[in-house]
Amino acid sequence: STHPWWPEICALTVYKATLDNPTIKRVALIASDSSSGRQGNAWAKMGAQAAGAQAVYEDYYPLDIVDWHPMLSKALAAKPDLIWLCEMGVVFTGPVMEVAKELGYKGKWACWNWNVEKTAERVPLDYVQGAYACMTDYNDAAIAGDRLAWLWSEYQKRWPGEWQADAAASFLVFNAWEAGVKAANSVEPKKV
């Protein structure tokens, strides 16, 4: 990934999901079969461990995957409380969740990339209520640690009042940004 803090964000997302939900003790890690997918999963595993959970399943999907049943059947056999989807393209999240729901998964979700509309085409949105996305709370040193809080602080010093493109990694932030663009009839950050 091009983000200098990419791996830490993966760790923080899983860490925060686990801290916020004390019943999460078992995490399944699913990522693209790529160097960034493997790196993201390695850090997500550390985030889970730091919060007192364990990675019970880890696998990597080929980018041409069509049938999610075999992978998700194996993942769910490990009885995860949280499924982490790393380097998951927005076209995959809906199909993955649809298969997981079909197979009876009722746990929490955390993902690098969400698209509400694409997900809603496959599963009811209440199925993913409370899901976690990357790039959340990285300005909070208590959650993100000093390095990420420093990065956010430095960004704000250099470009005060400006938004950053990486905010789109969180679907909630992206939806807010989209509404701002429509309301401002502009993509200029200060107008939005």
N, C-alpha and C positions, 0 to 999 in steps of 0.2 A: 504494500500500500504506500501511497505517497505521504501519508500523515506521519510527522515525526513522533507523535505520541500514540500511533495506531495500536501497538500491542498493549499499552497500559489501559487504553479505553476498553479493550476486550476484558481485561482483568477487572476493571472497575464496574462494568455493567453486571457481570456475574456476581461479583462481591456484593454490590448494592442489592441486587435481587435476593441474594441469600440472607443478607442482614435484615432486610425488610420483611422477610418471610421465614421465621425461625424453624418452620417445619421442613424447609428445604435442606435435605441432607445428602441427596443423591442427584448428580447432574449428568446429563447426556450431552456430549459435545459433537456436533455435526458441522462439517465445513467443506468447502470446495477442496478438491485435490490440487492444491496450489501451495506455493511457498507462503503466501500471506494467510491462507486458510490454516496451514499447519502452525504458523507463528501465532495467529490469533487464538487457536485452540490451546496452545501451550500456555499462553498468558491467561486465558479464561480458566484453565485448570488451576493455575496458581491463585486466581481470585476466589475460586470455590474453596480451595484448601485454606486460604487465609481467613475465610468466614466460617470455617469448621465443617464444610461439606466435602464430599469426595466425588471425583469423576468416576462414574460406573460404566460409561460407554464412550467410545471415541471412534469416529469413522469419518471418511472423506469420500464425497461423491464426485463422479466424473461430470464435467460440464454438459455432457450430452445425455444425462440421466432422464429417463422417461417414467419408470416405475419406482415409486418411493416405498412400496410395501416391504420389500426384503430388508432394506436398511432400517425402516421404522419398526418393523417387527422385532428385529434384534435389539434396537435401542429400548423399546418398551419392555422387552423381556428382562432388562436390567433394572426395571422399576424406578425410573427417574422421577424426581419431584419437580425438576426444571429441565427444559430442553433449550440449549444454547445453539443458535443457528449462526455460524460465523461465515463471512464472505458469501452470504446467501443472496443471490440476485432477487429482486422484487418479483420476478416472474415465478420464482420457486416457492416463496413463503406460503401462498394460498394452497397450492397442491400439497405441500408438506403437511400443513395444518389439517387439510381435509382428510388425508390418509391417517394422521395421528388420531383425529376425532373418530373416524370410522373404526379404528383399532381400540378405542376406549380410553385414550389419554385424557386426563382431567387436570394435569398439573399446570405449572406456570411456564411461560415462554420468555426468552430473551433473544434478541436478534440484532445484528448489525444494521440491517436495512429493512424497513417496513414500507408497505404501500397499502393504505387503508382500503382503497377501492379494489385493488387486485385481491386482497385478502378477503374482503366482503363478498367477492364473486364466488368464493369457495366455501367459506364458513361464516356462521353468524358472528357479528363482532363481539357479542357477549362471550363467545368462546375464548377470545384473546384478551378480555378485559383484564387490566392489571399487568399486561405484558411490558417488558423492559426493552428500551432501545439504547443504543450507544449515544455518546455525546451528551448525556444528561449529568447535571450536577458537577461538571468538571471545573467549575469556578469555586467549588466549596472545598477548602483544604481538609476539612474533617472527613470528607468522602474521597476526594481525589488524591490527597497527599500533596506535599509541598511542590513537587515538580510540575504537576498539571495546574495547580492553582497559580504558580508562578507564570506558566505559559499564558494562561488566560489574562492575568494581570498585565503582563508584557504586551499582549495583543491590544488590550484596552488602552494602554499608554500610547502605543504607536498609532492606533486608528480609533480614537475615541468616538463613541456613538455609531460606529459602523457595524454592520452584521458581517458574519463570515459564512462562506459557502458551505462549510462543513455542517452548519446547523441543519441542513436538509437531511442529514443522516437520521434524524429523529422525526418520525412522521407527524408528531404533534406540533413540533416547531415548524416543519414544512407546511403543514396546513395553516398555521397562523401566518406564516410568511406569504402564502398564496392569497389568503384573505386580505393581507396588507397591500399586496400588489394590486389586487382588484379595487380596493377602496381608494388607493392613491392613483390608480391608473398610470402606474410607473413602476420601473424596477430600480429606481435610484434609492439606495439604502436609506438616506435620511428622510425621503418622502414616505417610504414604506413604513 
